Amino acid sequence: MKLGVIGLPNVGKSTLFNAITQAGAQAANYPFCTIEPNVGVVAVPDERLDVLANMYSPEKYTPATIEFVDIAGLVRGAYRGEGLGNKFLSHIREVDAVVHVVRCFEDDNIVHVDGSVDPIRDMETINIELIFADMDTVERRLDRSRKSAKSGDKKYLHEIELLERIYAHLEKQLPVRSMPMTDEEKEEVGEMFLLTTKPVIYAANIAEDEIGTEPENVKKVRQQAEKEGAEVIVVSAKVEEELASLSLEEKALFIEELGIGESGLDKLVKAGYRLLGLISFLTAGPKEVRAWTITQGTKAPQAAGKIHTDFERGFIRAEVVHYDTLIENGTMQACKEKGLIRSEGKEYVMRDGDIVVFRFNV
């Protein structure tokens, strides 16, 4: 999973990125201090892996990972190239989903590019830039398709009809992801690399002293996100920065003291998995304990193929026990004795938390 972190300059975007990835991206109180995107790969927190590691004491411990890309602050006119916008917009095309950091905190020491804090205006500024950029892309593609359609090829006539619908939808200032489409059309649109097809997580960035409350600005972000069908998480980038410098034990204690339940990274991971329809299955043994990320609805042979293509080609069966069943019964041996380890065939649809051994022919 690759998440692009975007937002206006000085909203706490790079501070949040630094905190969750500890990658050390520059964070400064002026626009465009991030020009080339910074990239950080982080382990997906998963308590289930920790429990399995205690059980097996494996040689290797391999969590799933997420790649975060810190994309420079966008400004009004980015789609026309303002503030190096074209370059920044191209970076968004390469991610699976967008984390849009929205400033909800007041701080006279941190300049806002538009002079005041207004989350709805800021959300609209970014969204309009992405919509305008998509309109440009669709317009260019329409020109090409209309020229090609003169040959009488029905493929281009169908593409023109779809592109015209997309353009009309964008003209209403609506993202492409909110447009009704068939599965086939979704696949076609996916190949166009439009910016507003990307699922969005709004990260409402609040002040440290607002933790545990629901500030008015956060309520506004939630209302707007609901209209768009987007996810919302509430974070304090400054607090996440403090958490990043602590040991695991200190971090757990600090989170408990603050009463926030989980870190910003945990919130982002869960929101990202929900948005993209992802789940994890697990493999466990003395050599390695590992989490594997797959799409919901993946069948056993394709899940096996995530480990190695030979596993998918020569798939015989999957021996499966769910993590919860293992915990209820204490050990894998106890699960075996009670007949709780199931033998599943090619049509088995994987579930989040399945612990699997794949049997295959070489």
N, C-alpha and C positions, 0 to 999 in steps of 0.2 A: 504494500500500500504506500502510495506516494502522495503526501499532502502538501499543497502550496499555501504558505502563510502570506496573506495579502492585507492591505489596508492603506489608508491615507498615511502620509508621513507623520511621525510623532504621536502615534496612537498607542505605542507600547508593543508594536509588532516584533521588532528585533529583540527587545527585552524578554518577551514571552518565548521567542524562538531559542534564545540563549539558555533560558531557564530549563526548558523541556529537553533540549538536546545537549546542553553544556558544550556547545560547539564553538562558543566564543565569537559569534558574529558581532560586528561593531554596532553599538547602540549609542547614538549621539543626538543632541537636541538641535538637529537641523535636517532639512529634507535631503533625500538622496545620498545618505551615508552608506546605504546598501546599493551597489550598482550591479555587480555580478551576484547572482543568487548564491547564498550560503546554503550548504547542504549538511544535514545532520542525520545519522541513522541511529535510532534508539530501539532498545529492547521493549517489547510489549509486556507490561507487567501482568503476570499470570500466577496467582497463588497456587493453582493446581500443579504447576511445574515444580514449585518449591516443595510441595508435599511429596510428589513422586521422587524428587531428588533425595529427600530424606529417607525414602523407602529403599531406593536402589543404590545410593552413593555412586552415581555413574562417573565414568571417566570424563564425559562431556555433558555440558548443560547448554542447550541451544534454544533460546526463546524465539518466538516470531519477531520480526522487526518492522518498523515503519520508517520511511524516509521522509523527513521534513525539509522543505525548500523554502528559505526565507527570501521572498520576492520583494524587490524595492518598492517603496511607497508610491502608489499611483496618485495622480492629480487630475483635476478637471482638464479635459483636452488630451488625455493620454492616447486615445485612439487615433488622434491626428499627429501623435509623436511628441506632445508636450511632456516635458520632464523625462525625456528618454522613454516615453510610454510604449512605443511600438516594441522595443526590445523587451520591456518588462512583460507586456501582454503575451509575447511569444513563449515566455517561461511558463505561463499559466496553462498553455495548451498541453504541456508535458505531464501534468499531474492528474491523479485520479479524482481528487476532490479538493475543495478550497476551504481553508480556515480564514475567515474574514474577521480580522480583529477590529472591534469597534470601540472607540474611546467613550467611556461612560463616566470617567472621573474628571474632577476639576483640579487644576494645578496651575497657578499663575506663573510658575517657573518653567513650565513646558509649553512652548508656543504651539498653538493650533493653526494649521495653514489657512483656515477660513476665519480665524479670529475668535471663535467661540465653540463651546462643546454642544453639539446637536447630533445625536446618533442617527436619527432618521435621515437628516440631510446628508450625513457622511455615507450611510448605506446606499442612498440613492445616487450619490456622486459616483461611487465605484460601480454600481450596477448599470448605470447609464453608459459609462465608458465601455463596459464589457458588451452591452447591447449594441452600441454604435460600431464597435470593432467587428461584431458578428454580422451586422448589416453590411459592412464593407465587404466581408468575406463572401456572404451570400450573393451580393450584387455582382461581384467578379465571377463567381461560379455560374450565375444565371446567364451572364453574357456568353460564356464559353458554351453552355448547354444549348442556348438558342442558336448559336452558329452551327453547332454539331447536329441540331435537330433538323436542319435543312436537308440532311441526307435521308430523312424519313424514318430514322431508327426510333422505334417506340420507346426504347430505354431512356432516351433523352427527353421525350415528351413527358414521361412519368417523372423524371428528375425535375423538369421545369415546374410541374404542378406542385411537387413537394417543396421546392425552393420558394415558390411564390407564397405558399402557405406559411412557411417559416418567416419570410420577410414581413408579411402582414402581421404576424404574431409579434415580431420584434418591434414593428412600428407602434404597437400599443404599449411599448415599454415593458414588455413581459419577457422573461427568460425562456429560451427554447425548452428547458427541462419541464416547464409547466404546460407545454403544448400537448394535446391528445395525439397519440401516435400508435400505430400497430407495432408489433414486435419487429416486423420486417423493416418498417420505416425507422425505428429506433436504431437498428443495425446500420442502415444507410447513413443516418445522421451522425452516428458515432464515427464514421469514416471521414466526416467533414471537419473534425477537430474544432468545433465551435466552443467558445468560452462559456456561454451561458447554459451549456448542457451539463457542466460540472456540478455535482451535488455540493451544497454549501453548509458549513458549520459556522455560525456566528459566535465569536468569542467576545462576550461583553466584558471589557476590561474595567474593573472597578478599583477604587482606592482601598488601601489597606484597612482603613477604619470603617469601611462599609461592609466588611465581611460579616456574614450572618444576617444581613438585611437584604431587602429587595428594593434598591433605589428606583426612583421614577424612570431614570434613563434606561434601566434594565427592562422594566415593564414595557417601555416603548419598543425596545429591540425584540422582545418576545412577540409582541402583537404583530410587528412587521414580518418577522420570520414565519409566523403561523400562516400569514397570507401567502407566503412563497413556498410553504412546505419544507422549510429549512430547519436544521437543528440549532439549538442555542446551548452554549455552556457559559457559566459565569466564572471568571477568574480574576485574580489580582496578579498582574505580571510581576509587581514588586515582591509579593509574597512568594510567588513561584521562584523568583530569583534567590530569595532567602532559603527556600527549601532545597534548592539545587546545591547549596554549599554544605548541607548537613549529611551526616551518616544515615544509614537506613533506620537505625534505632531512634536517632534524634528526629528524623523526618516524621516517623510514625507518631512520636510523642507530640511534636509541633502541630501535626494535622489534627490530633485528638484535642489538643488545647484550643485550637482555633474553631473546632467543631465543623470543619468543612467536609469531613467524611473521606475525601480522596484528593489527590493532587490534580493539577490541571492536565498533566499527561494522561492520567487514568481517565479523566473525563473525555479528553480528545480521542483516545483510543476507542472507548465505548461508542462515542458518537460516530466516529469514522467507520467502525465495523457495522453499526446499524445502517448508516447511510448507504454503504456500498454492498450491504447484504453479505458480509463475510462471517465466517465461523472458524474455529480452530479445532483440529483433531490432534491427538497426542500419541507419541510413541515412547515407550519406556522400557529400560533394561539396564544392566550393569555397564554397557558400553556408552549409552547416551539416553538422556531424557530430552525430548524435543517437542515443540509446538509447530504445527504446519497450518498455514492459512489457506482456506479454500472458500469458494463461493457457496452460499446456501443452495441446496439442491444438487450438489455434486454427488455422483454415484461412486461406489467403492473403487472400481478400476481406475477412474480418473484421479481419485484421491491418491491411490497407490502410485500413479504416474508422477505426482508431485515429488515423490521421494526418488524415483528413478523410472525412466521410460520402460526399462525391462520389466518392472513390476506391473505396469499396465498391460504390456503386450502379452505377458505370460500369466496373467491373473488367474488364480484358481478360486480362492476364497479369502474372506477377511474374518479374522477371529477378533470379536469385538466385545468389550465390556465398557459400560459408561463409567466415567469418573465417579459420579455420585454412588453408583453401585459398589465400586471398589472401596470408597470411604465408609459406606455403611457396613461392609463386611470385613474391613481391616487389612486384608492382604489379597494378593492375586491368587495365592494357593487356596484360600477360603472360597473365593469366587469359583475356582475350578471345581472344588469338591461339591459345591452346591449347584453345579451346572449352569452358572450364570454367565459364562463366557459363550457367546453365541457364534455360530458359523454362518456368515452372510455371503450371498452370491453377488453376481454382477449387477443386479437391479437394486441393491441396498443403497439407500440415500443416507449419506453421512450426517451425523448430528454433532452439534457443538459439544465438546467434552468427551467424545468417543476415544477410548484408548484401543489402539489397533495393532495387530500383527498380521501382515499380508503374506499369504502363501502364493507362490507363483512358480511356473516352469521357466527355466532358463532358455 
